Amino acid sequence: MSVETPLLGAIDVSPRYKWLVLTNTTIGVLLATLDSSIMLIAMPDIFRGIKLNPLAPGNTFYLLWMILGFLIVSSVLVVSLGRLGDMYGRVKMYNLGFVVYTLASLVLTLDPLKGASGAIWLIVGRIVQGVGAAFLIANSAAILTDAFPSNQRGLALGINNIAGISGSFIGLILGGVLGAIDWRYVFLVSVPFGLLGTVWSYVNLKELGERHRAKIDWAGNVTFAVGLILIMVGITYGIEPAGGHNTGWTSVPVILELGVGLVSVIAFLFIEAKVAEPMFRLPLFKIRAFTSGTLATFLAAIGRGGLMFMLIIWLQGIWLPLHGYNFERTPLWAGILMLPLTLGFLLAGPLSGYLSDQFGARYLATGGMVAAAVSFVLLMLLPVNFNYLGFALILLLFGTSMGAFAAPNRAAVMNSLPPRHRGAGGGMNATFQSSAQVLSIGIFFTLMIIGLSSTLSTSLTHGLIANGVPSAVAHRIGALPPVSVLFAAFLGYNPIKTLVGPKVLAKLSAVNQATLTGHGFFPHLISAPFHSGIETAFIFSALVSLVAAVASWSRGAHVVSVQHDRELSEALEHPVTPD
């Protein structure tokens, strides 16, 4: 039997309290999402700092898990931690998240090891940091919803949600700037803000929501965690070469991981339909605004999740070198050139959240996803060596469209939830978003690898031989999986210099050395196959965005759907619990 502890209205708070909550939770979510991307641009400096070559055979494990470990663990835990917030107090769980996150950031900064041991230290630290981020993400939206009246939640959740999404783009620039000074600053920067947020939240935040003590659904938690972890690990290794193939999707380990993960998720759903106090509240999907909003969240994240990687590779591997930038400088400049994307988010998010309070989420969210689809089509039509002004305007349009979607959609989802289930429901929505980002990365990389596989090997081999590289070496490099070339460009290494190696280059003429390692050889080599792959990826994203628009539209007209959802919410708010 659940024990209800109503707190709403029992604690007197000042009219300014809601703005204090907004400021604190926005900092918390910004930090959590910033660290999901801050390593992407700083990765070369980090690997140089721990003296490990990520492109050496067998070392892609460290590369992938430094990037995806954080996302995987935060995706897996966010529903469970949201449910714990409903049971034991959202502010209590949120405060604990700040502590875990800050301590993990400090431990990452103090990594004393080198080589593979140093990389393992960072991977474990990133996983713990992801646990702290999951506490913050799982409970921040529910805390905000408790603090703000329904006619202001769109603005509040809009600011909070856009800060979260834009944090992933701000992390790109911050990682590039700090990594160039000292790789440890990439982690150290989070410590003072984490300390500030921890003290601030413990001193000022109050439990305004209802707590409903209940038994922990251990069977549901275990099957959900096992299933989601196996599926996301399978996706992670699916983009790596295996068994002589350019990707690992047909390898036995990946098939087993995906298969067992899917079986575990099915078992989880069966368990959740039977237990009295489930972790995953399946009846919440009867609420139209919640279901359509969560589906739209999932599809939007699939559409945009892998975009960041593709744009970084495009800028670092092709556009910036063609415009005279050394490969070592391309990570920082890639982050800077993507600023219009962040600007669009920051401009559209709060405004669309405010407008959704007045007119509902349907038109804004649906229009945002249609505009996102248009943005993908425009990106697809760009030449590889584009004019930057056109590229920047498309990024601004895409950022604005996603801002117009994200804030109203999140507000509609949270407004539709019964107060007693806001933590669990918000966590469910966040899990769909986080897991979709991992899935999107797998999809984007796979589509890109398929596009590169058709012509890259032949072009690379012939180009190397024409510039004096011995035939055996050229054929060996040409036989490398395309993902190796993508990772080299992504990490800001000079791809040809890295793949050929200093010993072979030293035996070539000065002219051939200059040609192979110069700004033009690799970009011209990869441009045609890259464009083929990225066209396919952008078509996929445009179609997914249109489906997300349909899902968003299906939430129904504002007045009708709100009345329908309110009736369902009231029924879910006072369930009959077994004695």
C-alpha positions in Angstrom: 0.0 0.0 0.0 1.4 3.4 -0.9 1.7 6.1 1.7 0.8 9.6 0.4 2.5 12.7 2.0 0.9 15.8 0.5 3.2 18.8 0.8 1.8 21.2 -1.7 0.5 24.2 0.1 1.9 23.0 3.4 5.1 25.2 3.0 4.9 28.9 2.7 7.2 30.2 0.0 7.7 33.8 -1.3 6.5 34.8 -4.8 10.2 34.9 -5.9 10.8 31.3 -4.9 9.7 29.9 -8.4 12.3 32.1 -10.1 15.0 30.8 -7.7 13.9 27.3 -8.6 14.1 28.1 -12.3 17.6 29.6 -12.0 19.0 26.7 -10.0 17.4 23.9 -12.1 18.5 25.6 -15.3 22.1 25.6 -14.0 21.8 22.0 -13.0 20.4 20.9 -16.4 22.9 23.1 -18.3 25.8 21.4 -16.5 24.4 17.9 -17.0 23.9 18.4 -20.8 27.1 20.4 -21.3 29.1 17.4 -20.1 27.4 15.2 -22.7 29.3 17.1 -25.4 32.2 18.9 -23.8 34.6 16.0 -24.6 33.8 15.8 -28.3 35.9 18.8 -29.2 38.5 18.3 -26.4 39.1 14.6 -27.2 42.4 15.1 -29.0 43.8 17.2 -26.1 42.6 14.6 -23.6 44.2 11.7 -25.5 47.4 13.6 -25.9 47.3 14.4 -22.1 47.0 10.8 -21.1 49.4 9.7 -23.9 47.1 7.3 -25.7 46.6 7.0 -29.4 42.8 6.4 -29.9 43.3 5.3 -33.5 45.7 2.5 -32.7 44.2 -1.0 -33.1 41.9 -1.9 -30.2 41.8 1.6 -28.8 38.4 2.7 -30.4 36.9 1.1 -27.3 38.2 4.0 -25.2 37.1 6.5 -27.8 33.5 5.2 -28.0 33.0 4.8 -24.3 34.3 8.2 -23.4 31.7 9.7 -25.7 28.8 7.4 -25.1 29.3 6.0 -21.6 27.8 9.3 -20.1 24.8 9.2 -22.4 24.1 5.5 -21.8 24.1 5.6 -18.0 22.1 8.8 -17.8 19.5 7.3 -20.2 19.2 4.1 -18.2 18.8 5.7 -14.8 16.7 8.7 -15.4 13.3 6.9 -15.1 14.2 5.1 -11.9 15.5 8.3 -10.3 12.4 10.2 -11.3 10.3 7.5 -9.7 12.5 7.7 -6.5 11.9 11.5 -6.5 8.1 10.8 -6.5 8.6 8.4 -3.6 11.2 10.1 -1.4 11.3 13.7 -2.5 12.3 15.3 -5.8 14.4 18.0 -4.2 16.3 15.4 -2.1 17.1 13.3 -5.2 18.0 16.5 -7.2 20.4 17.7 -4.4 22.1 14.3 -4.3 22.6 14.6 -8.1 24.6 17.8 -7.6 26.8 16.1 -5.0 27.5 13.1 -7.2 28.1 15.2 -10.3 30.5 17.6 -8.6 32.6 14.8 -6.9 32.8 12.9 -10.2 34.0 16.1 -12.0 36.7 16.5 -9.4 37.8 12.9 -9.7 38.0 13.2 -13.5 40.2 16.3 -13.1 42.7 14.4 -10.8 43.3 11.4 -13.1 46.9 10.5 -12.2 47.3 7.7 -14.8 48.5 7.4 -18.4 47.7 5.2 -21.3 44.9 2.7 -21.1 44.7 2.9 -17.3 44.2 6.7 -17.6 41.5 6.1 -20.2 39.7 3.6 -17.9 39.8 6.1 -15.0 38.1 8.7 -17.3 35.5 6.3 -18.5 34.6 5.2 -15.0 34.5 8.9 -13.9 32.3 9.8 -16.8 29.9 7.0 -15.9 29.6 8.3 -12.3 29.2 11.8 -13.6 26.4 10.5 -15.8 24.7 9.1 -12.7 24.8 12.6 -11.1 23.5 14.1 -14.3 20.6 11.6 -14.4 19.5 12.7 -10.8 19.5 16.3 -12.1 17.7 15.7 -15.3 15.1 13.2 -13.9 13.8 15.7 -11.2 14.4 19.2 -12.5 11.3 19.4 -14.7 9.1 18.0 -11.9 10.5 20.5 -9.4 9.8 23.3 -11.8 6.3 22.0 -12.5 5.6 21.9 -8.8 6.9 25.5 -8.3 5.2 27.3 -11.2 1.4 27.8 -11.9 0.1 26.1 -15.0 -0.1 29.4 -16.9 3.6 30.1 -16.5 5.0 26.6 -16.9 5.6 26.9 -20.6 8.0 29.8 -20.1 9.8 28.1 -17.2 10.1 24.7 -18.8 11.0 26.4 -22.1 13.9 28.2 -20.5 15.0 25.1 -18.6 14.7 22.7 -21.6 16.4 25.1 -24.1 19.3 25.6 -21.6 19.6 21.8 -21.5 19.6 21.4 -25.3 21.9 24.4 -25.9 24.2 23.1 -23.2 25.2 20.3 -25.6 26.3 22.9 -28.1 27.9 25.2 -25.7 30.0 22.2 -24.5 31.5 22.0 -28.0 33.0 25.5 -27.8 34.0 25.3 -24.1 35.7 21.9 -24.7 37.7 23.4 -27.6 38.8 26.4 -25.6 39.6 24.7 -22.3 41.2 21.6 -23.9 43.7 23.8 -25.8 44.8 25.3 -22.5 44.9 22.1 -20.4 42.8 19.0 -20.8 42.1 18.8 -17.1 40.2 22.1 -17.3 37.5 20.3 -19.4 36.4 18.6 -16.2 37.6 21.2 -13.6 35.3 23.9 -15.0 32.3 21.9 -13.7 33.5 21.8 -10.1 33.0 25.4 -8.9 29.6 25.6 -10.6 28.7 22.2 -9.2 29.7 23.4 -5.7 27.6 26.5 -6.1 24.6 24.6 -7.3 25.0 22.0 -4.5 25.1 24.6 -1.7 22.4 26.7 -3.3 20.0 23.8 -3.8 20.5 22.4 -0.3 19.9 25.8 1.4 17.0 27.1 -0.7 15.0 24.4 -2.5 11.9 23.0 -0.7 9.7 20.0 -1.3 6.5 21.4 -2.7 5.3 18.2 -4.4 3.6 15.1 -3.0 5.6 12.1 -1.8 4.1 8.7 -2.2 6.1 6.0 -0.4 5.9 2.7 -2.0 7.9 -0.5 -2.6 10.7 -0.2 -5.1 9.9 -2.2 -8.3 13.2 -4.1 -8.3 12.2 -6.5 -11.1 11.2 -3.6 -13.3 14.3 -1.6 -12.6 16.6 -4.6 -13.3 15.0 -5.7 -16.5 14.8 -2.1 -17.8 18.4 -1.4 -17.0 19.7 -4.7 -18.5 17.5 -4.2 -21.6 18.4 -0.6 -22.3 22.1 -1.1 -21.5 22.4 -4.1 -23.9 20.6 -2.3 -26.7 22.7 0.8 -26.4 25.9 -1.2 -26.1 24.8 -3.1 -29.2 24.3 0.1 -31.1 27.7 1.4 -29.9 29.5 -1.6 -31.3 27.3 -1.8 -34.3 29.2 1.1 -35.9 32.5 -0.6 -35.3 33.9 -2.9 -38.0 33.7 -6.6 -37.3 34.2 -9.9 -39.1 35.7 -8.3 -42.2 32.7 -5.9 -42.6 32.7 -2.1 -42.3 30.1 -2.2 -39.5 29.3 -4.8 -36.8 25.6 -5.0 -37.2 25.8 -8.6 -38.4 28.3 -9.8 -35.8 27.2 -12.4 -33.3 28.0 -10.3 -30.2 25.9 -7.3 -31.5 23.0 -9.5 -32.5 23.0 -11.1 -29.1 23.2 -7.8 -27.3 20.3 -6.4 -29.3 18.3 -9.6 -29.1 18.7 -10.2 -25.3 18.2 -6.4 -24.7 14.9 -6.5 -26.7 13.7 -9.6 -24.7 14.6 -7.9 -21.5 12.6 -4.8 -22.5 9.6 -6.9 -23.4 9.9 -8.7 -20.0 10.0 -5.2 -18.4 6.8 -4.1 -20.0 5.1 -7.3 -18.9 6.3 -6.8 -15.3 5.1 -3.1 -15.3 1.6 -4.1 -16.4 1.3 -6.5 -13.4 3.0 -4.9 -10.4 1.1 -2.6 -8.0 3.8 0.1 -7.9 5.6 0.1 -11.2 8.6 2.1 -12.1 7.3 2.8 -15.6 3.7 4.1 -15.4 2.2 2.6 -18.5 -1.3 4.1 -17.8 0.3 7.5 -18.4 0.3 6.7 -22.1 -3.5 7.0 -22.0 -3.0 10.8 -21.7 -2.9 12.1 -25.2 -0.6 15.0 -24.7 1.9 12.9 -22.8 1.9 10.1 -25.4 2.1 12.4 -28.5 4.6 14.7 -26.8 6.9 11.8 -25.7 6.8 10.2 -29.2 7.6 13.6 -30.8 10.5 14.0 -28.3 11.9 10.6 -29.3 11.6 11.2 -33.0 13.1 14.8 -32.8 16.0 13.4 -30.8 16.6 10.7 -33.4 16.6 13.4 -36.1 19.0 15.7 -34.5 21.1 13.4 -32.2 23.7 12.4 -34.8 23.6 15.7 -36.6 26.3 17.2 -34.3 28.8 14.5 -35.2 28.1 14.8 -39.0 28.5 18.6 -38.9 31.7 18.3 -36.9 33.2 15.8 -39.3 32.1 18.0 -42.3 33.7 21.1 -40.8 36.8 19.4 -39.4 37.5 16.9 -42.2 36.6 19.0 -45.3 35.5 22.6 -45.0 38.0 24.1 -42.5 41.1 22.4 -44.1 40.0 23.6 -47.5 39.8 27.1 -46.1 43.4 27.0 -44.8 42.9 25.8 -41.2 45.4 23.3 -39.8 43.8 20.0 -38.7 44.9 20.7 -35.1 42.9 23.9 -35.0 39.7 22.5 -36.6 38.0 21.2 -33.4 37.9 24.6 -31.8 36.8 26.3 -35.0 34.1 23.7 -35.7 32.5 24.6 -32.4 32.7 28.3 -33.1 31.2 28.0 -36.6 28.3 26.1 -35.1 27.3 29.0 -32.8 24.3 30.0 -35.0 22.7 26.7 -34.0 23.0 27.5 -30.3 21.8 31.1 -30.9 18.6 29.8 -32.6 17.8 27.6 -29.6 18.4 30.5 -27.1 16.2 32.9 -29.1 13.3 30.6 -29.8 13.1 28.6 -26.6 11.8 31.1 -24.0 9.6 32.9 -26.5 7.9 29.7 -27.7 7.5 28.6 -24.1 5.8 31.9 -23.3 3.5 31.6 -26.4 2.6 28.1 -25.6 1.2 29.2 -22.2 -1.2 31.4 -24.1 -2.1 29.4 -27.2 -1.1 25.8 -26.4 1.7 23.7 -27.8 0.2 22.1 -30.9 0.9 24.8 -33.6 4.3 25.8 -32.3 5.7 22.3 -31.8 4.3 21.0 -35.1 5.6 24.0 -37.0 9.0 23.7 -35.4 9.4 20.1 -36.6 8.2 21.0 -40.1 10.8 23.8 -40.2 13.5 21.3 -38.9 12.6 19.0 -41.8 13.1 22.0 -44.2 16.5 22.7 -42.5 17.7 19.1 -43.2 16.6 19.5 -46.9 18.5 22.8 -47.2 21.6 21.2 -45.6 21.4 18.3 -48.1 21.3 20.8 -51.0 24.5 22.6 -49.9 27.7 21.8 -51.8 30.5 20.2 -49.7 32.6 23.4 -50.0 29.7 25.7 -49.1 29.4 29.5 -48.6 29.5 29.9 -44.8 26.8 32.6 -44.7 24.3 30.2 -46.2 25.4 27.4 -43.8 25.1 29.7 -40.8 21.6 30.8 -41.8 20.5 27.1 -42.1 21.9 26.4 -38.7 20.1 29.4 -37.3 16.8 28.1 -38.9 17.4 24.7 -37.5 18.2 26.0 -34.0 15.1 28.2 -34.0 12.9 25.4 -35.2 14.1 23.0 -32.6 13.7 25.7 -29.9 10.1 26.3 -31.2 9.4 22.6 -30.8 11.2 21.7 -27.6 9.9 24.2 -25.1 6.1 23.9 -25.9 6.4 20.2 -26.2 8.1 19.7 -22.8 5.5 22.1 -21.2 2.6 20.2 -22.7 4.1 16.9 -21.5 4.6 18.0 -17.9 1.3 19.9 -17.7 -0.5 16.7 -18.7 0.9 14.6 -15.9 -0.8 14.1 -12.5 1.2 15.8 -9.7 2.0 12.4 -8.0 3.6 11.1 -11.2 5.5 14.1 -12.5 8.9 12.6 -11.5 8.3 9.3 -13.2 6.6 10.8 -16.2 9.3 13.5 -16.7 11.9 10.7 -16.3 10.1 8.6 -18.9 10.2 11.5 -21.4 13.8 12.2 -20.7 14.7 8.6 -21.2 13.1 8.5 -24.6 15.1 11.6 -25.5 18.5 10.4 -24.2 18.2 6.9 -25.6 17.1 8.3 -29.0 20.4 10.3 -29.1 22.4 7.1 -28.8 20.3 5.4 -31.4 20.6 8.4 -33.7 24.4 8.4 -33.5 24.4 4.7 -34.5 22.0 5.4 -37.4 24.0 8.5 -38.7 27.3 6.7 -38.5 26.0 3.6 -40.2 24.4 5.7 -43.1 27.7 7.6 -43.4 29.8 4.5 -43.5 27.6 2.9 -46.1 28.0 6.0 -48.3 31.8 6.1 -47.8 32.2 2.3 -48.4 31.3 2.5 -52.1 34.2 4.7 -53.3 36.5 5.7 -50.4 38.8 2.6 -50.5 39.5 2.9 -54.2 40.0 6.7 -54.2 42.3 6.5 -51.1 44.4 3.7 -52.5 44.9 5.3 -55.9 45.6 8.7 -54.4 48.3 7.4 -52.1 50.0 5.4 -54.9 49.9 8.5 -57.2 51.9 10.4 -54.5 54.6 7.9 -54.0 53.2 5.7 -51.1 54.3 2.1 -51.7 51.5 -0.1 -53.2 51.4 -2.5 -50.2 51.0 0.3 -47.7 48.4 2.1 -49.9 46.3 -1.1 -50.2 46.6 -1.7 -46.5 45.3 1.8 -45.7 42.7 1.6 -48.4 41.4 -1.6 -46.8 40.9 0.1 -43.4 37.2 0.5 -42.4 35.7 4.0 -43.2 35.0 4.5 -39.5 38.8 4.9 -39.0 38.9 7.7 -41.4 35.8 9.3 -39.9 37.3 9.1 -36.4 40.6 10.6 -37.6 38.8 13.6 -39.0 36.5 13.9 -36.0 39.4 14.0 -33.6 41.2 16.8 -35.4 44.2 14.7 -36.4 45.7 15.1 -39.9 44.1 11.9 -41.3 46.7 11.0 -44.0 49.6 11.8 -41.7 48.1 9.6 -39.0 47.1 6.7 -41.3 50.4 6.6 -43.4 52.7 7.1 -40.4 55.9 9.1 -40.0 58.2 6.3 -41.1 56.6 5.9 -44.5 56.2 9.7 -45.0 59.9 10.2 -44.2 60.8 8.1 -47.3 58.8 10.2 -49.7 59.9 13.3 -51.5 59.2 16.7 -50.0 56.7 17.4 -52.7 54.7 14.2 -52.0 54.9 14.8 -48.3 53.5 18.3 -48.6 50.7 17.1 -50.9 49.6 14.2 -48.8 49.6 16.1 -45.5 48.4 19.5 -46.9 45.1 21.1 -46.6 43.6 19.9 -49.9 44.4 16.2 -50.4 42.2 14.6 -47.8 39.2 17.0 -48.2 39.2 16.5 -52.0 39.6 12.7 -51.5 36.6 12.4 -49.1 34.3 15.0 -50.4 32.3 13.0 -53.0 31.7 9.8 -50.8 31.1 12.0 -47.8 28.4 14.0 -49.6 26.8 10.8 -50.8 26.6 9.5 -47.2 25.4 12.7 -45.6 22.7 13.2 -48.2 21.2 9.8 -47.1 21.5 10.8 -43.4 19.8 14.2 -44.0 17.0 12.6 -46.0 16.4 10.2 -43.1 16.4 13.1 -40.6 13.9 15.1 -42.7 11.5 12.2 -42.9 11.8 11.5 -39.1 11.2 15.2 -38.4 8.0 15.1 -40.5 6.8 12.1 -38.6 7.5 13.9 -35.4 5.4 16.8 -36.7 2.5 14.4 -37.2 2.9 13.0 -33.7 3.0 16.6 -32.3 -0.2 17.5 -34.2 -1.9 14.5 -32.9 -2.0 15.9 -29.4 -5.3 17.5 -30.5 -6.8 21.0 -30.2 -5.7 22.9 -27.1 -9.1 23.1 -25.3 -10.4 19.7 -26.2 -7.2 17.8 -25.5 -6.6 19.6 -22.2 -10.1 18.7 -21.0 -9.6 15.1 -22.1 -6.2 14.8 -20.4 -7.4 16.5 -17.2 -10.1 13.8 -16.8 -7.6 11.0 -17.3 -5.1 12.7 -15.0 -7.7 12.9 -12.2 -8.4 9.2 -12.6 -4.7 8.4 -12.4 -4.2 10.8 -9.5 -6.5 8.8 -7.2 -6.0 5.2 -8.2 -7.3 2.3 -6.2 -4.3 0.7 -4.5 -4.3 -2.8 -3.1 -4.4 -3.2 0.7 
